[in-house]
């Protein structure tokens, strides 16, 4: 089967409010797909439908070819998931927690023992295996949540903003864990509103706004689609309003903002040729160029323009 996850016309309404609106997404096997969108876009609602925590108003969602809206127990047998903030019994250790959850899943004692050791190593928590979890930070609990999701070695992993609320160290550790899972070859569908996280980890991104899918492509395809770049230019003299206005009159330049005494941030329409023309224009204005660089990533610029269009 080419696709691990197939979402067809999925809709979820709460009274007059539609949280997910005729959503269709296909996720190929062994791909890491970022499910991007602002808060309230419908990401968590979609994942809750995929994990049978909510019922869809209409539409279908297939996990390894099984419709989770019709056969949820069968569809979720080979799926691991972390949806929203995980909570564990504070007096259990990670080893006890995983063994308990393994028994619930019907795993044999031998498999539970083997997998408990393996997954704790995979999420870099083996040194904490016998410590009660009530003492753990949020980042440590998140890694145990990933461990329980992969305990039964499922082909599909569903994650709902796994780095949300983590401190910088916890965020780095979580990304290291997810990079490892990607390397192993799981199919991962991860909701996020953190563009740098998606850039670092994912093969593809599906962008959602107001419950509707607005783009789904490889990261390379999305970046190539972005025709507008946000740039930062630094010149050798102080920038005043007159200089900024004159700079903004260049045909390919828009949205000029003065960010410091000698720096402007602006949008440039076009690619390499337009960038070269811009340098010539700056020199013809009598300005001495110190630096010209991207401000933010091309994916961020595309994302912001797409989200703005749907408001």
N, C-alpha and C positions, 0 to 999 in steps of 0.2 A: 504494500500500500504506500503510495507516494506521500500522502498527507496524514500527519498524526492528529491534527486538530482541524475540523471543518465547522465553521459557524455560518449558518444560512438564514438570512432575514430575521435575525434575533431582535425581539422587541420586548421591553419591560416597561410597563406603565404603573404608576402609583396614582390612582385617580386621574386627574387631568394632566399630571406631570409625566412626561415620557423620559425615562432615564437612559434607556438604550433604544435606538430608533433604526430598525431595519438593518441591523449590522451583519455584514458578511465578511469573513476573513478565513483564508486557508493558510495553515502552517505546515510546511514540509517537514518530513522526518529528519531528526538530528540537526535542526536549525534552532538558533537562539533568537527569538523575536521579542523586541521591546514593544510594549503596548503603551504608547505615549499619549498624554493628554493632561490638561490642567485639572486641578481639583474640581470635582463635581462633573467631570466629562462623561462618566459612566463606566470607568475602568473596573472599579471594585464590584459594581453591580454585575457586570459581565462575568467576572471571575466567580462570583457567588452563584450565578446560574450554571457555569461550567462545573462547579463542585456540588451542585444540588442543594445549596443553602438558600437559594431563591428559585421560584418557579418562573419560567418565561411566560409572558403574555401571549406571545406567538413566536414562530420560528423554531429552528432546530440547532443543536450543537452536537457534533460527533467527536468522540475520543477514540482513536484507533478503530474507526468505523462503527462504533456503537453510539446510538443516540442517547445522550445523558438526560434529555428531557422525557424520554420514554422508559429507558432501562438504566436508571442512575446507579444502582448497585453494581451491575455488570460493567458499566462504562468506567466506573471509578476504581475497579479492582487493580488496575495497572497504572494508576496515577498517584503522584505525590504532590502535596500542595501545602502552601503556607498562605493563609488569607487573613489579613489584618494582624493585629498584635498578638503573638502567641503567649499563652499562659500555661504554666506547668505547676504540679504539686510542689510546693517549696521544700518539703522534707524529703523528696525523692532526689537521688543522684541522677546524673545523665544515664549511667548504665541501667539503673532501675527503671527510669522512664522509658528508655528504648526497649528494654526487655518486656515491660508491661504492654507497650504499644505493639510490639511484635506478636505477643500472644493474642491480642485483640484481632490482629490481621490473620491469625491462623497459621503463623509460621512455626516450623518445628523448633525444638530447643537447640538443636545443633546449628540450624540456620540463624537463629537469634544470636547465639554466642558469636558466630563468625561475623555476622553483619554488624553487630554492636561494636566490635573492635574495629572493623573496617571503616564504618561511617564516622566514628569519633576521630579517627586519624584523618579522614578526608576533610572534615570541618575544623581540624586542628584543635580539638577539645579533649584528646586522650589524656592529657595531664590532669584534667578536671573530672575524670570519670567517676570518682568516688566522693566528690564534694556535693553537699546539698545545694540545690539550685536556688534556694531562697537568698543565697549570698551572691548570685550572679548579676552582672550588669545586663542591660538590655541587649547589647551586642552579643554577649555570650549566649543569652536565651535565643536570640535569632539564629545563631549557628546550630544550636540544639534543635531548633524548629526545622532547619534544613536537613539535619541528620535524620529526624523522624520521617521527613518527607521522602527520603531516599532509602529508608531502612529496608523496604521490600524490593529494592532495585527496579523501580518502575521505569518504563521507557519515556514517560511524559511527566514533566514537573511544571506546576502552575504556581507562580509567586506574585504576591500582591505587595509591591513597594517594599522589598526586603531590607533596604537601607534607610527607610524612613525613621527619623528620630535618633539615628546613631551619631555618636561623636566622631571626629575625624579618624581616630584609630579604628573604631568599630566599622566605619564605612570601608576603610582600606581592607580590613580583614574579611568583610563580607564579599568584597569584589574578588579577593584572592580565592575565596571558596567557590564563587560562581564561575570564575575562570577555569578552575579545576574541573567542575562539573561539565562545563562546555567541552573541555578537552576530552573527557571520558566519552562524550557523544550522546548525552541526553537531549531530547527535544524539550526546550525550555520556553515558556510563554510567560513573560514578566511584565507586570504593569509598573509604570514609573512616570514621574514628572521631572526626573533629573536627566537632562540631556547629556551631560558628560558621562553618566553611568551607562546610558544606552550606547554612546559612541565607543566607550571602552570595551563593552562586553558583547554587543549584539551583532548578528549577521544582517538582520532586517529590522525595520520599524514600521509599526502600524499606528498611525496618528488618528486620534478620535477627538471630537469636540461636540458638545451638546448631544452626546449619544450617537453621533453619526461618524462613520469612517470617512476621513477626508484624504488620506494617502496610505498606501502600503507598498513598500518597495525595499530593495536592498539599501543599505546605507550609502553605497556608492551611487545608486540611482537617484536617491533623494538629494544627495549633495550636488550631483550634476544638474538636477532640476532647478536648483537655486540660482536664479539669474541676478539676484541682488546681493551684494556683499556689504557688510557693515565694516568700515575701516576707521583706523585712527591715524591722523597725520600730525606730525610735530614739525614746526618750523622754527627758524632761528630768532624770530622777533615775536613780541607779544601780539596776540590776536585780539583785534577789536571788532565791534559789530560791523564796521564798514568792510573789513577784510573778509569776515565770515559771509556777508551778503554777496560780495564779489565772487568768492569761492563757490557759493551756492548757485551762482548763475551759470556755472559750467553745465552743459546739457545732460551729462550722465550722472550728475551729483544731486542729491536731495537730502532733506532732513539734517541739515548741518547744525551741530550744537558745539558750543565752546565748552570744553571740559576742564581746561586749566589755562594759565596765562599764555602758553604757546602751543596748545593742543586743541584739535577739533575732531569730533566723531561725526561720521556721515555715512550715507548709503551711496554705493556706486553701482549703477546698472551696467552689467556686461562682464567681460572676462579679462584675459591678459592684454588684449589690444587696447581696451578702454583704460586699463591701468596704466599702460605706457603713455597713452594720450594725456592722462591726468598729470603725470609727472611733467610732461612738456608744458601743459597749461599752467602748472604751479610756477615753473621757471619763467614763463612769459609774463606772469603777474609780478615778477621781481621778488618772489619769495624764495628763501633758501631752505631747502628740504633737509631736515635732520633724520626723520624716519617715516615710513609708511607701512602699516601692518594691519592684519585682520583684527577686528574687535569682536570677540566671540567666534563661534564656529559656523561654517556654512549651514550645518543642520539646524543650529539654533536660529539663524536668520530665516530659514525656510519655515521652521516651526512657528516662529512668532508671526510671520506674514500670513500663514494659513489660519492660525487661530484667530488673528485679527479679522480676517475675511468672514469667519463664521459667527462673529459676535452680533 
